[in-house]
Amino acid sequence: MTKVLVVDDVEDNIVLLTFELEDEGFDVIAAHNGNECLELVYEVEPDIILLDIRMPGISGLETLEQLKTNEDTREIPVIMVSANTADNSIVRALDLGAHDFVSKPIEYPVLSARMRSALRLVNARRALVSANNELERLATQDPLTDSYNRRHFFTLSEAEFSKSRRHQRSMAVLMIDVDLFKTINDTYGHAAGDVALHVLADCCRQATRESDILGRLGGEEFALCCPDADLEGALAMAERIRETCEEKKIPVNDDVYFSMTLSIGVTCISEEDQSFDRLLQRSDILLYQAKALGRNRSVAC
């Protein structure tokens, strides 16, 4: 149900508007002054506000200005109510971000139409923001594991590499690969392999910080870029990820489970590293050393 916050210092006006709005299916909340409006807006989270311009104490314009300068409330559409259409306050209200205005005495069909217009606009804006967020997610994330895709991983990691060199800070990189992943797919099916990759990504997220960057580079190969991490800390993180993954029992069906192991290469930025690619290549070499040493281990250098 659409929630309407009606702000007016005259009780009779509130009663009449409430009657009309509730008859049309709106959920009406009343505030009798600007301060009460600014308190209730956080409590009830209205979909739209009807705000009288002239009220004692904090005026409608001052209330509107506070609503529109606050990030939490600026997107709520506000329709101003004025007894004087020639009042310069109406112009000021529209400049401050009011969606529209209606004059007193209120003609309810006009008010209803303007409310519908405001709500359509807000809903369209929210839908656009949601669609843009989804497009950004699809453009930057691996759809299977919700880690960053290869392109976005490199974009973020190269930026962190540049910061680390500029400020002479440490940075570690981990290359992570599932051991014998083809055998998992051949034995249990590709759907089970997909579950394994999702489990691996979850294990990485559990072991890392918010600032760490996890990317799926392709197939069963993942990389972690860890700003402000030294070699000792990065190796400890790699071992937490490896041990956690090894302990996981991944279901194929109600009776069949399997586990997986990881090989991980760990390295840290040095003065000789002129590019993030070089750092990643070194961790990749260490990863293959871990494979050659028997898999299910981390190798750091």
C-alpha positions, 0 to 999 in steps of 0.5 A: 500500500502506498504510504502518504505523509500529510503535513499540515498544521490544521487538523481539519485539512488533515481529516479531509485529506485522510478521508479522500486518500484512504478512500482511494487506497492510500495509507495516510500518516499525519504530521502537524508541523515540520519537525514532526514531519522530519521525525516521522519520515525516517520512521514510516518511510513514506512513498510521497509527502504532501507538505503545506508551505505555510506552517508555524515554527519550521516552515514548509520550505525549510522542511522541504530544504532539509528533506532534499539535502538529506541523502536518505530522503531526497528521492521522496517526491514532495507535493507542496500545498499553498493557499496562494498560487501567486506566492513566490514560495511556490517558485522557491519550493520547485527550485528546492526540488518539490515535484509539484504543487496544488492550491487550496482549497484542494481539488482532490481529482487534481491532487490525485492526478499529480500524486500519480504523476509523481509516483510514476516518475519516482518508480521509473527512476528507481527502475532505471537505477535498478536496471543500471545496477544490474547492467553494471553487475553483469559487466563486472561479475562472473555470473557463476561465482559472483566474483569479479570477471577477468576484465574487471579484476584486472582493472581494479588490481592494476589501480591498486598496484599503481597505488602500492607503488606510488605510496610504497605499500605492500601488496600480495597476489594469490593465484588459486587453481582447483586440483584435478578439476577435469576429473571432478567434471568427468566423475560427477558432472559439470553441474557438480563442478560448478558447485565446487567453483561456487564453494571455492569463491565462498571460501575465499570471501570468508578468508579475505578482507573487504578490500581484497579483490577476488576474480575468476580468471577462467575455468577453475583458476581464480586470483586474489589481489590483496592491498596492504598485505605482506607475504607472511599474511598472504600465505596465512590467508592462502592456507586458510582458503586451502584448508577450508576448501579441503574440509568442505563436503560438496553434494552431488545428490543425497548420498554422494559427496566429494571434496576438492583440493587447491594449489596456490601461488603467493607472491608480494610486490617488489621494487622490480615489478613494473606492472601488475602482469609481472606480479601475476605471472610470478604467482602463476609460476609459484602455482605450477610449482605447487602442482609439481610438488604434489598439489594441495599446497601453497607456495610463496616467494 
